[in-house]
Structures are given as C-alpha cells and as structure tokens.
Amino acid sequence: MREELKAVWAGFADPPDEARPRAWWHWMDGNVDPQGIYLDLEWLCDAEIRSAGLNGPVVLRAYAS
C-alpha cells in the first residue's frame, strides 16, 4: 500500500501535461505590446502553465445582437 501512495504522490507532485492547468490569453481590442507579450509569456512559463491557448484566435462577440 505504501508504494501505491508513493506513486499517487509522484503523479500529484509532477502531473502529466494533460493534467496541468490551462489558461486563456486575451488581447482586448489590440491592447498589447511586445513588452507585455514577453512579460505574459515569462509569467506563464514561471507558473508552469504549458498550454496558453496559443493555437490561433478565438473571436467572441461581447455584445448582444
């Protein structure tokens, strides 16, 4: 039983990529600059967030039609 607990703890302490946190990265109305991009990416890396929705734009309308 103790070895099973060690395995569970190891998976919790260093989870696989598919179990790690994800984040949306929003740029509002072009309100972005190169320094801000750098700082955001640096923070995401430091926080070990390995997926940040960098696969392309997702356009959502924020108003009622």
Secondary structure, 3 states (H helix, E strand, C coil): CHHHHHHHHHHHHCCCHHHCCECCCCCCCCCCCHHHHHHHHHHHHHCCCCECCCCCCCCCCCCCC
